[in-house]
């Protein structure tokens, strides 16, 4: 039996599992921690409730445990990070968690190595890299943890920033899938100017299918639009870039002590016919926007964020059911099967590589961090309100086989509404021990459900708000965080 992304216990001639490999791995990590100047961190979270997966799959008040092992080594020239997670929440299908791992499965946090060659940094590994703007609603790179293989080149001096980052989206087993769906990659680039505390920059993403890595998108510093145009046209022969999607936009931010503000715009596709051919067919605009600010007061820190995106943003394209698979998502579907054969919906916040809520929504977020609360520092409280319409990040044009006319935003008769209150209360017991209490409490009205479109050849579902399908949101988590330094 093959496995993907995990260590499978080997067996002896009598079929008994040989556990020495796992033991040797842990001994190696512990010896490494004692041998070098490292930080060794173990954090255990005990959770009640199921806020995100329950929101998409039906709420159930379950308990789960997550254990995080973290080893970090930082110097002026090297940032070394290993993060391994053990979970028993049963969100994913794992054939070995009951037979060998007592109900737990393994996953990754941020695992990477950064070589700091100031002003140039080279980072590679499997993890999550962020956007240039500091926001829960960043548009080009989601702040949600989505561990993927990546390589990043970053240059930054007093006046200029350049980033080129390759991310592997999918590299799937065959299972009869076409190459355009099995192998997908994305390249994020940014060019930014710095003037004092102000930054202004251009950002882009190129998503391509049929291969997981494209050297030219990563290494050529020219904007991806020209790379795609020149190679597809041929000079004199067409290069092998294949189907790709070009997403572009801009950001600006300003930061001083106690104050931060930003704005960001993303253009997946824009209707130029309104200017060039106003009397002909009007393509739907596929755009997203985000803005926010945070500032210190005598009572603590306040923050406000807002974002939204029109319908079909981040989707693949296609006509007559010909799905091109280059949507800006990790995978090309959001349903997968568990061990019992039942379908599970992957929360879309864990699917979108860009703005975490994707298309056809508006979101508002208000946060408050008190300076001190009964002697406790670092507490944070938030309230979020989100409106979502019909959406499908993996189905070109949703229920239509061709682009509908005009731009659409929350135009459906029924919308999903979410109201979520959150709190984080940390308590530092010792220098090496911290307790963190996290809670989410909220409600969702007209919760979206997957709907199959009978006349759609792409065979991908859409999520449609269902009237009266209301449900609570609840999560309570206690984390015990221990950190030791050598």
N, C-alpha and C positions, 0 to 999 in steps of 0.2 A: 504494500500500500504506500502510495506517495503522500508526502505531507508538504505543506507550503507555509514557510515563515515560522516553523516551530521545531523544537528538539523532540524527537520521538524516541522513547526508550527502546533500546535494542533487546533482543531475546537470546537466551542460550538454546542449546539443542533440545531442552525439555519444554521450551515455550515460556520460561519464566523471564520476567523483565530484568534486565541488568541495569541497575540504578547508579553504577559507578560513574558514568559520564556526567550525570547531573551533579553528583557529589564533587567530582573533580572540578567542575565549573565553579561551584560556589567556593571551594577551597582556594581556587586561583584568585577569585575576586577578593576574598578576605586577606590573602597574603599580599596582594597588590595594595590593598588599602593600608596595611601596616608597613609596607616597604617604602612608600613614597609619601610626599606631602600632599595628602588627599583629604577631601571632605567625604565622609561616608554618611549617607542619610537614609533612614528607614521611616516611612510614614504609613500608618494604618488607618483606614477610614471605615467606619461602621455606618451604613446607610439604611434608612427606612423610607420607603416610597420609591417612585420611579418617574421622575418628572419628564424627561425628554422621550425615552422609549415608550413610556406610558401614554404620552400625549398622542403618539402616532398609532400605537398598537392596542390601546385600551388600558386604563389605569388599574393597577393592582398593588395593594399595600404590601410589598415584599421587602425583606431585609437582605442586605448583601455586604460583603467585605472586600476592600481593595487594599493591597499591600504594595508599596512602591519602594524599590531599592535604587538608590542613586549614589553614584561615585563621580566626583568632580575633582579635576586637577587644573588649576589656573596659574599661569605665569604671565609675564609681559608678552611672551610670544606664542603661547599655547593655551587653548581652552579645550579641555578634554571632558566629555560628558557621557556617562552611561546611565540610562534610566530604564529599568525593567519593571513591569506591572504584573501582579497576579490578582485576578478578579474571579468572583463566583456569581456574577449577576446574570449569567446565562443569556446575554444579549447576542452572542455569536455561537455558531455551531462548531463544536469541537469534539472529535471522537474520543479524545483521551482524557478529558477532564474528570470523568467519573471513575474510569478504570485505573488511572495512574496518579492523578493530581488532586484527589479528595474534593472534586467539584470545582476546582480552580482552572482557569486557562491563563496563558501568558500573552502579554501585549507590550508595546513599546511606548515610552514617553519620548523625550528628546534625546536622541543618540547622535552625537556629532563630534567632529574634531575641527577646531578653527586654528589656522596658522596665521598669526598676526605679523605681517611684514610691513608695518606702518609706513605709508598710509594705505597699503593694500592688505586685504584680508581674504583668505581662501577658506571656505567652510564646506565640508561634505559629511554626509551621514544619512540617517533616517529620522525625521522629526518634522517640526513645524517652524517655518520662518515667517516673520511678520511683514506687514505693510510699512510704508514710511510714516503714515499718520498713526497717531496713538489713539485708537478709538475701538469700542466694541462693534462699530458699524463700518469698519474699513471695507473698501469696495474691491480692491485688486487682490488682496490676500486676506483670507478669513482669519480672525483671531481665535476661532475654535480649533482645538487641537486635532489636527489631521496628519498623523505621521506618514510621510511619504519619502522615498529616496530623493535626494537633491544634491546639487553642487552649486555653490554660490561664489561669485567673484564680486568683491565690493571695494571700491576705491573712494576715499573721502579725505579731502583736505579742507582748508579754511574757506574755500569758495565753491567747491564743486563736489557732487556725489554721482557716482555711476555704479549701478548694480546690474548684473546679469545672473539670473538664477534659473537653472533647469530643475524641473520637478517631474518625476515619473508619476503619471496618473494611473494607468493600468498596464499590467504585464500578466495576463491571465492564462490559465490553462486552456487548452483548446476547446473541449466540450462542444465542438461543432461551430464555434463562433468565427465570423470572418476576421481577417487580420485587422481591419479598420476598427473593430471593437475590442480585440484582444490587446493591441498595443497602442497606447496613447501617451503623449507627453505634452508639456507646456513649458514655455520660457517667459519669465517675467523680467522686464527691463525698466530701469528708471534713470533719468538724467535730471539732476536738480541743481539749482544755484542757491548759494547761501549769502545773504547780505545781513550781517549782524545777527539778530535773533529771528530773522525772517527767512523762510525757505519757499521756493517755488519750483515745481518740477513737472515733468512729463512722465507718465507711466503707461506701460503697455503689456499685454499678454498675447502670446501666440500659442494657440492650441492646435496640435496636429495629430493625425491618426495614421495607422499602418506601421508606425515605429515608435518605440518608447523614448528614443533620444535622437535629436537632430543637431549635429555639430555646428552648422552654420548659424542657426537661430541663437545658439549659446555663445559662440565665439565672435561672430561678426558684430561689431558695435553699432552698425547702422540700424535704424528703426526697422522693425519686422515687416512693415508694409512694403518697403522696397525690396527686402530679401524675398518675400513671397512673389512680388510682381516680376522681378528680374528672372528668378529661377523658373517660375512657371512658364514665362514667355519663351525662354530659351535663347542662349547667346553662343552658338546657333541652336543647340539642342536643349530641350527642357530638362531641368534637374529633378531629382527624385524627392521633392518635398511632399507632394501629394496634397490631399485635402487638408486645409488648415483654416483657422478662424483667427482674425485679427481684432483685438479689443484694445482701445486706447483711452486716454483721459489725462486729467491734470489734478494737481493738488497744490495747496498753499497752506502753510501753518506759521504760527508765531508763538514763541515760547520765551518767557522770562520767569524769574523766581516768583512762584505763586500764581502764575497765569499761563494758560495754554488755549489756543483757538485754532481751528483748522476748517477747511472746506475741501471737497473732493468731488470730481465728476468722472463718470465712466460712460463711454460710448461703445456699445456692442454693434449697433448699426443705426444710422440716422437717415431720415427721409430727405434726400436731396431733390426729389421731384417737386417739393413745395416751391423750390426756387427755379429749377430747370424746366419742369413740365407741370405747371400747376393745374392743368386741365386733364391730366392723365392719372393713372393709378397711383395712389399714395401709399407707400410702404409704411408699415408700423415702425415708429421709433423704438429702439431698444436701448434705453439709457437708465443709469442709476445715479443717485446723488447722496451725499452725506456731509453733514456739518456738525460742529459741536464745540463746546468750550468747558473748561473747568477753571476754578479760581478759589483762592483762599480767602476766608473771612475770619473774623474774631471767634466765630462759633465752629469753624471747621472748613472743610473743602466741599464745595458744591460743583456738580457737573451736569451738563445737559447735552444729549446727543439726539440727532434725528437723521433718518435715512429713508430711502424709498427706491423703487425700481418699477419700470413699466412692464407690462406683460410681454413675455417671450425673451426678456433679457437673460443672458447666460445659456440659452437653449442652443442645441444644434440647429442646423438649417436643413432644408430639404423640400423637394417638390414631389407631389404624387406619391407620398409615402416613402421616398428615398431618404432615409435618415442618414446624415453624414457623420454622426457620432462625435462631432467636435465641440459639443457643449462644454462649458467651463465647470466641469464636475469631476469628482474622483472616479466614479464609475458610470456606466451607461444604463444602469437600472437602479431602482431603489427598493426592490423586493428580493429577498433571498430566503432559502429554506433552512429551517432548523433540523436537528437530528430526528424529530418526530414527524418531519415532512411538512410541517405547517409553514405558511408564508409569514415572514416578518418584514415590516417596513423599516428601512434604515432612515432615521430622522434626517430630514433634508439639511439641517444645520451641520450634519456630519458628511454631507455629500457635496455641497457647493464649495468650490475652491476660492471664490471671491466673496462678495457680500453674503453673509451667512443665511439671510432669509430669502435670497434669490429674487425671483421675479414677482411682479404684481402684488406689491405690498407697500405699506408705510409703517414706520416704527418710531417710537419715542421712548427715551430712557432718561430718568432723573436719578442721580446718585448723591449721597451725602456721607462724608467721612468726618466724624467728630474729632476735634483735636485730642480730647481725652474723655472717656466715658467710665466713670467710677474707677479711674486709675488705669483703665485699659486703653492702649493705643493700637491703632490699625483697624478698628472696626469700620464696617462699611454697610450702608443700607441703600436699597434701590427700589424703584418702581418702574415697570416697563409696560407699555401698551402697544400692541401690534394688530394691524388690520391686514388680512390676507385674502386674496381671491383665488380663483382657479389657477392651478400651476402644474407644470410637469417639466422638470429640468432635463428629462431624457427623451422627450417626444417632441419633434419639430412641429410647431404650430398647434400643439394640443389636439383638439378635436377636428381640426381642419387639415386637409392634405396640402394646401397651398397658403401662402401668407394672406391673412385677411386685410382688408383696406383700413387704413387709419391707425392711430396710436390708441392703446387701451390701458387703462389703469383702474382697477377695482370697479369694473363696469358690470359685474355679475349681480343678479338680484339678491343673492345671499352671500355674505362675507363671514369668514372666520375671524373672531375677535379673541385676543388673549390679554389678560391682565395678570401680571406676576409681581409679587412682592418678594424681595430677597434680603437676606442679612448674613453678614460674616462677622463673627466675634472671636478674635484670637486671645489667648491667654498664655503669656510666657511664664512657665513655672520655674525653669532653670535656664541657664544659657544654652543648654543642649536639648531642652525639652519644651515644646509648645503644643498647646491644645487649641484646636480650631473648630468652632461650632458654626455650621452653615445650614441655612434653611431657605426653602422656596415655597411660597404659598400663593396660589392663584386660582384662576378659573378660565376655562375656554368655552366660548359659545360657538355653536355650529362647527364643531370639529370636522376637519376635512377627512374624507375617506377616498381610497383608490377606486377609480371608475374605469372600466375598459371601454374603449371607443370602438364600436363594431365596424365602422367604415374606415378605420385607420389602418394602413398597411404596416406601420412601424411596430405594431404589437407592443407598445409601451403604454402603461396606464397614465392617467392624470389624477391629481388630487383635487377634489371638488368639495367645497363647504356643504355640509348636510344640515338643513334646518332642524333645530331642536336637538341636535347631537351635542349635548353639553356635558362637561366633565370637570372635576377639580384637578388641580395640580398641586402635588405635595412632595417635598423631599426634606429630610432631616439627616444631616451628616455630622459625625464627630470624628475629627482627625487627630491622631496622636503622632506628632512629628518629632523624631529624635535625630540630632545631627552631631557627629563627632569629627574632630579635626586632628590630623597628624602633621 
